[in-house]
Amino acid sequence: MQEIAAKHILQRKKDSSWFGSDYNINLYQGCPHGCIYCDSRSACYGIEDFSRVRVKKDALLLLAEELRRCRKTGLAATGSMSDPYNPLEKEGRYTRGMLELLCRYRFGVSIATKSTLVLRDIDLLTEIAKHAPAIVKLTITTPKDELARVVEPHAPPSSERFAALEKLSRQGIFAGVLLMPVLPFLEDQPEQIRQLVRRCGECGAKFIYPYFGVTLRDRQREYFLAKLRDYSEVVWERYLDFGEEYQCLCPNQQKLWEIFCEECSKARIVWKMREIIALSRKEYETEQLRLF
């Protein structure tokens, strides 16, 4: 695996509005899942040959020192720029090393992934959850494996991600789903949304956070449209109507929202960010009150 230079691993965030996270950690650069909609291909991030995975040199040594010197603990998020459980993690174990360090220094963690390899680290997630939130966000954009193979060709199929969600939930991990993006004209059928939410409920999901649309810019747009054209000329032509818009929202988004909220309410799944954050912190705040 190629190593790339890095001065810092732990980055303080300006606010904690995204799942309550206070810090960002990205050990890897690049991702092999091949998701046709991935924003990390955008030119603003400066990552060439995005499908090739690289690791930051001395990442765990740097992280250990930064955590040791950190004056305030908090919730560290990973998975914003590349999947922390890419196939090379199975042997490299950098993400597992990160979890060991977060546990040692009593930080919480918020993980975004499409990989079932996260199941390997249930033991560490359980240990972290004894003192701080340990959140796992599995991205699932469609309940249909055949469609997932088109839009996320090298990631595990949706059915395997649902199975991972169920195992995490059974082990008491605070796990849920990132339903984003919902691709217009591909994943925006009401029945798909109903089926996905119901399946999440059966798997014990604590939350689902959706975005009924997709964001597109510069070379990410070019890549997406090229892959889309290979799949369906008809769908590709409909996307041309968006022009250069950054937010390409599902034309039926209001109807999808209504269906989504109805199904989440039935399944007792939270979907508003402030409620997700509050629920993830609930037992720790209760413990603080008990101590005082």
Secondary structure, DSSP 4 states (H G I P E B T S, - for coil): -EEE--S-SEEE-S--TTTT--EEE--EE--SS--TT-GGGSGGG--SSTTS-EEETTHHHHHHHHHHH-SS--EEEE-SSS-TT-TTHHHH-HHHHHHHHHHHTT-EEEEEES-GGGGGGHHHHHHHTTTS-EEEEEE---S-HHHHHHHSTTSPPHHHHHHHHHHHHHTT-EEEEEE----TTTT--HHHHHHHHHHHHHTT-SBEEE-SEEE--HHHHHHHHHHHHHH-HHHHHHHHTTTT-SEEE-TTHHHHHHHHHHHHHHHT-B-SHHHHHHHHHHHHHHHHHHH-
